[in-house]
């Protein structure tokens, strides 16, 4: 009876959110992909429905079967589709595990005096237990605790202050008590006073309700494993290219790339989201340098030629550090910095600012490590030798850093600096976001064209936050910006003349095509 009452309460919360025109959970089914799919599968893992930790963000037929089993165990209609109500139950403490036990009952037994109804106990200042820590972790996800805060098992004054504020924001009774209703709303993650993954003003793509959702296309994809790679070890790479529809795929046994084009119906704006997954043990970021009479990387070629000469599957224009090398040496501009540049373990430039640098580009550094991890640093933090000693494979020096460890780079908002104006002009821009080793996203915004005005830096930050990345880095933009896929400049006109592309010193490549 108690379980039914909690499920009914969850349903009412869902209906209230829907009545206000706000989406709590998107309806998920076969063919969908995104961070919400991955979060759902991670929750199913916690409940014992998955044994592997190698989970992807794709909703496959295998996921459908798992959802059906979850729905069966929880007395829900066995549709195999993760509708909003199914997800509300899934993320609640009322969820039933694969072994048939309630999630709260299967968890570590709380300390004496913490209640035993198997659902949400009510407690106040001084309470202690694992359920307290769990609720604090959920509050941290919602921005009610700062990232990196130490979360204890006790309900202390700091927690009660946050709970009281949350209750006041949401017109909840029970001041001085962590009520069951308060906990239910916190676990739903949809309430006033919390941080949601939606940016303040996200343009809506024409094909789908959210920029985080892929355009609806009728593409028959090959069978893939949990990592999203081809399941058949002998199968040829799957390639799909449809400029009219705005959708591109590349999938092989160690690499999966999906590119989607989006358009804003309210203003001239076109952008591309490239979701990239790779096996870090088999694939890597490739620093592809322009060849010629001088040292590689100090020459200039169009980006398509650089990518093709290196048989890349995917590539983006990067920091174009060779341009700054040229400025420094040929034009004798002594104060023009290059940044700390390392490519495949080889130091290309040690010329970095000694203090906080506010020229453009700010020369912030993206450091890529051999295990596929990425770390971001401000320009003045380290020299090139430090990165080599730290085991970095390659660095790119441009920026600004957009997000670092989930936090927005506050230097972007310094109105006293020249770059503040640069950041608030609509331009073609390109940025890379980092989830975890082997999972990345690239956002490429068109600009200076009839169909797209370009974007400001804040827009790019909003998009990266909406996609849920922890770290994001801006690369060289303007006319330089090229998104390359299988021999084509996706963000340019079809069959664009290479002579019309700005020559660069390097590109960041991913994947290797068979040379034959």
N, C-alpha and C positions, 0 to 999 in steps of 0.2 A: 504493500500500500504506500509506504514512504517513497519507494522508487517511482511509482506512478505519479505521485504528487510533484516530485522534483522534475520529472519529464514534462509534466503539464506546465510547471513554472517556466521551464526553458522555452516551451512552445509559446507561452504568452509573451515572453521577452522578445522572441523572434517576431511575433505578430506586431508588437508595439513598434519595433524597428522598421518593419515593412510599412506600417501605416504612416510613418514619418517620411517615407520615400528613401530610406537609407538601406543599403545592402549590407547585411552582416556577413553572410557567406555566399559566394557565387555557386550556382548549381553546377556540379562537376559530373562529367560522364566520359565515356570512351572518346579519345581523340583530343581531350583537353590537356594542357600542360601549364606549368607555372609553379611559383613558390608555394601557393596554397595547396597544390596537389602534393608537393614534396612534404609539406608540413603535415598533411593528412596521413601520408604513409609513415612518417616518423612517429606520429601518435599511435598508429596501428601497430608499429613495432613495439612501442612501450607496452601495449596491451597483449603482446604475444602473437599477433597475427602474422608478423614477419619474423624470420630468424636472421636474415642478412641485414647488415647495416649499409650496404651499398644500394641505396635507394635513389631513384631518379625522379624527375618532375613530370613524368609522362603518365597519363591515365590510360593504361593498356587493358586488354581483355583479362589479363591475370589480376589486375587491380579490381576489376569488376567482380570477379569471383570472391576476392577477399572481402569486399564491401557487402556482398550478399550474405556471407557468413556472419559478418558483424551485425547486419540488420536482423538476421535470424536469431542470434544470441540475445539481441536487445529488444525483441518483440516489435520490430519495425517492418514495414512492407519491404519484401525482398526484391527490390528493383535493380540492384547492382549499380544504381546511380547515387552519388553523394549529394543529395538535395540539402538545402540549408538546415532542415530539421535533423537529418542524419548526422551532419557535422556538429550541430549543437550538442547532441547526445554524445558523440565521439569525444569531444573536447571537455566534457563534463566529468565529474567524479562519479556520476551515475552509470558511466559506461561499463559494460560487461566485457571481461577479458575473454580470450579464446578458450581458456579453461573453465569458463562459466561463472567465475567469481566476479563480484563487483570490484571495480578498480581500486576503490579506497580500502576494501577488505583485503585485497591482495597485496597492498603496499606494506611497508615496514610498520609494525605495530607502534602506535604513538605512546608517549609516556603516560603514566598513570594519571587519571583525572582528566584526560582530554576528550572523553566522550567515546561512544562506541556504536553509533548508529550507522557507521559505514559510509556516511555521506558528508555533509558539512556540519561540523560542530560549531557552536557559537562560543566565543571566548573574548576575554578582555585583556587589559594591561597585566603583564606578568605571566601570561600563558606560555607554555613551552611545548614544542613538538615538531615533527617532520612536516606536518600539514602547514605550520606557520612558515617554515622555510619555503615550502612549495608555493604558497600564496605570495610571498615576497618575490620569488623568481618571476611569477606571472606579472606582478606589479612592475618589476624591472623591465620586462618586455614591453610594457605599456608606457614606459617613460616616467613612472612614479618613483623609481629609484634610478640614480645615474649608473651608467655602465661601469663595471669594475667595482661597485660597492660591495663590501663584505656583508653577506646575508646570514644572520644567526638564526637559531631555532626559537628564540624568545620574542614575544610580542612586547617590544619596548616602546618608549615614548615617541621615538621617531616614526615607528610604524603606525602608532595610533594617530599621530598628527596627519599622516598621509591618508589613513582610512577615513578620518573625520572629514577632511577636505573633500575626498572622493564622495562620501555620503551627502555632503552639502551640495556639491555640484550636481548630483543626480537625484536630489529630493528623496533620499533614502532615510528611513527611521533608524533608531538604534545607536545614537551617539554614545561613544564610549564602549561600544560592543562591535566585534567583527561578526556581523550577522550572517546567516546562511544566504540571505538575499543579496547582501553585499558581495559575498564570495562568488555566487552564481554569475552576477553581472561582470565581475572582474575576469572570470574565466571565459566568459563570452567575448571579452576584449572589445566591446562596442558600447562606449558610454562617454559622457562628457568628462573632460579633464584628463583624457588619456591621449597618447600619441598613436594615431592610426597610420597604416602604410600609405594612405592616400595623400598626395601633395595638395597644397591649398588651391591650386588652379591647374588641374591636369587637362590638357586638350583631349577631346574624345576622338579616337580614330573612326573613320567612316564605316569600317567593316565590323567592328566589335564594340561592346559597351565600355571596355577598359583598355588602356594602353598596355596593360600587363597580359592581356589575352591575345592569342594569335588570331589572325584573320581566318575566317571560316573558308576552307578550301577543300575541294574534293581530290585529295592526293592519297593514293593507296601506298602507304608506307610499308617497307619491308619489316620482317619480324626482327625485333631488337631484344636485347637482354635488359637486365635491371639497370645497367649503366647507360642505356640508351644507344649502345653500339650494335652493329650487325651481329645477330645470333649465330649465323652460319659462318664459320671461320674461312670457308673457301669462296664465299660470295664476293662478287665484284662490288665496288663502291656504288652506293645509290646516289644519284644526282637528279635534282629537280630544279628547273629554272623557268620561272614564269614572270616576266616583267609586267605583263598586263594585269595579272592578279596581285603582284607584289609579294611573291613568296619564293624563297630559294632554300634548297636542302642539300647537304652533303653528309652522308653517313657511311662510315666503314667500321672496321673492327676495333679501332682505337680513337676515333674522332667523330663527333656529331656536331654539325653546324646548322642552325636554322635562322634565316633572315626574313623579317617581316617589314613591309612598308606600311606606314601610317600617314594619314592626312587629317588635318584639322578642318572641319566643315565651316568654322567661323572666321578663319583668316588664312592667308596664303602660307601654309606651313606643311612641309613634308619631312618625315624623318624615318630612319630605319633602326630596328632593334635586332642585333645579331647575338643569339644565344649560342655559346661555345662550350662544349664539353669535350674533354680529352682525357686519355689515360696518361698521367704524368710520367709513368715509367716508359712510355713509348713515344709520346708526343711532347713538343716543347715550343716555346716562343722562339722564333727564328729572327735574328737581327740581320736583315738583308741589306747590304750596302751597295751603293752605286759603284760600278767599276769604271775604269778609264785610265788615263795616263798618270794620275796622281795616286796617292794612297787610297784604297777603297774606303768610301765614306766621306772623302774630301772631293769627290766628283759629283756630277749631277746627271740624272736620267729621269725620264718620265716614270711614274710609279708602276704603270702597267708593265713596262719593259723590265724593271727590277724584279717584280713578282714573277713574271713569266720566265726570265732567265734562271730563276731559282726553283721553278716548278711548284710554286706555292698554290695551295687550294684557296686560301683566304689571306688577305693582307689589308693593312690600313696604313696611311701615311702617319708618321710618328712625330719625332721632335725636330727633324730636319736640321740636326746639329751642324752639318757641313756648311750651312748658310752662315751660321754664326762664326765658324772657323774662318770662312772666307772673309767675313767682315773684319775680324780681328787681325788677320794677317795681311790681307791685300789693302784694305782701307786704313790699316794702322789705327783702328779705333781701340785704344788701349783699355778703356773701361768697359768695352762690350764683352760680357761674360759668355762663356760657352756652357758652363755647368760641368758636373762630374760625370763623364761619359765612359762607360765600360761596355764593350760588346764582345760576348762570348769569352769573357775573362781577360780581354785585351784592353788596356787603358787607352782611350782615344783622346781624352782631354781631362786635365786636372784643374782647369781654370774655373774656380767656383767663387761665389761671393763669400766674404768673411763675416758679414752681418746680414740681418734680415734684408731681403732683396725685393724692391718694389718696382723694378723696371718691368718691361714686358718683352719676352715671357719671364715669369718669376723664377724659372729654372728649378722648380721643385722636382724631386726625383722619384721615379717609379723604379723600384728594385725588384728584379725577377730572379728567383732562386731555382736551382735545379730540380727541386721537388715540386715545382709548380706553384709555390706560394709567392705572394706579392706583399711587399711592405712599401709604404710611402714615407718620404722624408722631405723636410724643407731644405731649400738650397744650401743654406749656410751650415747644415748639421755635420756633413762628412765630406771628405775628399775622396777621389777615385780609388786611392789605395785602400782606404778603409773598407769600401765595398768589396774589393777583391779579397781582402783578408777575411771579410765576413762570409765569404763563399757565394757572393752574388754572381749569377751568370751574365746578366746584362742590366744596364740601367738606361733609362730615357729621361732626359732633363728638359722639361717644358712646364706644364702646369697651367693654372694653379691646381693644387690638390683640391678636390671638391668635397670628399668625405674621407675622414681618417678615423678608423676604429669606430665608425658609426656617427662621428661628430662632424658638423659642418665646419669648414675652414673659415674662421672669423676674419682672417686677413682680407678676404674678398670684400668685406663691408667697410673697409677703412676709406672714408670719403676724402681724406686728405691726400691720398696717393693718386698718382696719374693713372694707374691701372684700373682704378674704380670706374672710370669712364669707359675704358676698353671692355670691361666685363659687362657693361650695361648697354652695349651696342649690339643690335641683331646681326649675327654673322653665321656663315656656315661653321659648324663646330663638330668635333668628334672627341668622344671620351670613352675610357675603358673602366668598367666596374668589376670588382672582385668579390666572389662569394667564398670560395675555398679552393685549395689546390685542384686544378683541373676543371674548374667551372668559372666562366667569365661572361661578361656581356659588353658589347660595344654599341653605343648610341651614336648615330651619324645624322646630323641635321643639315638638310640642304639650305642654301641661302644665296642671295644675290641672283635669283632667277625668277622667271615669271610666275612660277607656281609656289615659290617658297621664299619668305623674307629672311629666314634664319632665326636664331634664338639668342637670348642673353644667357650668361653663365648661370643665373639663378634657375632658369628653366631646366638646364641640364641637371642641376642639383636635385630639383624636384623629381625629375624622372628617375634618377638613380635611387632616390629614397623610395619612390613608389615600387621599384623593382626589388627593393630589399637588400641591396648590396651594402657591405660594411665599409668598403674603400673604393674611391673613384678618382680618376685622374684625367685631366684635360690635355689633349694633344694639340699639335699645330692645326689651325683651322684656316678660314678664309678660302681663297681659291685653291690652296694646297690640298684641301680635304678630298681624299679618294677612299671609297670603300670598294675593295677589289674582291671578286669571286669568280673563279674559273675562267679567267681571261677577260672579264668584263668589269668596267667601272660602274657598279650598280647605281651609284648616286648621281651619275652623269647621264646625258642623253645617250640613247642606244647608238653604238658604233661611233662614239665620240673620237675625234681625231687626236692622236697622241700629241701632235704638235700643239694642240690647244690646251694641254695639261701642263701645269707648272712643274718643272723639274725639281727633284728633291735629292737629298744625299742618301736616304735610307727609307725603308719601310719595315713594319713589324709583320712578319709572315707566320702563318700557321698551316700545318699539313704539308705533305709532299706528294705530288702527283707522279704516277709512273712515267718515266721519261719516254717510253715507247708510245 
